[in-house]
Amino acid sequence: MAKKKGNRVVIKLKSAESGHVYWSEKNRKNDTGRLEIRRYDPTLRKHVVYKEEK
């Protein structure tokens, strides 16, 4: 079975201060720009900015 191409894509969120990475999904239709979120970084043990990478 072939999987249809939808609006949701898997993205990689990388910490701005360390090398830690989160994987998430986003809707390509609603969020056209790059995502930038504050999330918890377990290597630094604090909340930092995570930016979407290609």
C-alpha positions as CSV (number, residue, x, y, z in Angstrom):
1,M,0.0,0.0,0.0
2,A,1.3,3.4,-0.9
3,K,1.1,6.2,1.7
4,K,-0.6,9.3,0.4
5,K,1.3,12.6,0.7
6,G,-0.4,14.8,3.3
7,N,0.2,18.2,4.9
8,R,2.0,16.8,8.0
9,V,5.8,16.5,7.8
10,V,8.4,15.3,10.4
11,I,10.8,18.1,11.5
12,K,13.9,18.2,13.5
13,L,14.2,20.8,16.3
14,K,17.7,21.5,17.4
15,S,18.8,23.3,20.6
16,A,20.4,26.8,20.1
17,E,22.8,26.2,23.0
18,S,23.7,22.5,22.8
19,G,23.5,19.6,20.3
20,H,20.3,18.1,21.7
21,V,17.5,17.3,19.2
22,Y,13.8,16.8,19.4
23,W,11.8,15.3,16.5
24,S,8.2,16.5,16.0
25,E,5.6,17.0,13.3
26,K,4.0,20.1,11.9
27,N,1.3,21.0,9.4
28,R,3.0,22.3,6.3
29,K,-0.2,24.2,5.3
30,N,-0.7,26.1,8.6
31,D,3.0,26.7,9.5
32,T,4.8,27.8,6.4
33,G,7.8,29.3,8.2
34,R,10.5,27.8,10.3
35,L,9.4,26.8,13.8
36,E,11.0,28.2,16.9
37,I,10.0,26.9,20.4
38,R,11.2,27.1,24.0
39,R,11.6,23.5,25.2
40,Y,13.5,21.7,28.0
41,D,17.1,20.7,27.2
42,P,18.1,17.7,29.4
43,T,21.8,18.2,28.7
44,L,21.8,21.8,30.1
45,R,18.9,21.1,32.5
46,K,17.0,24.3,31.6
47,H,14.6,25.6,29.0
48,V,16.2,27.0,25.8
49,V,15.1,28.0,22.3
50,Y,14.8,25.1,19.7
51,K,14.9,26.0,16.0
52,E,13.6,23.9,13.1
53,E,16.3,22.5,10.9
54,K,16.1,21.0,7.5
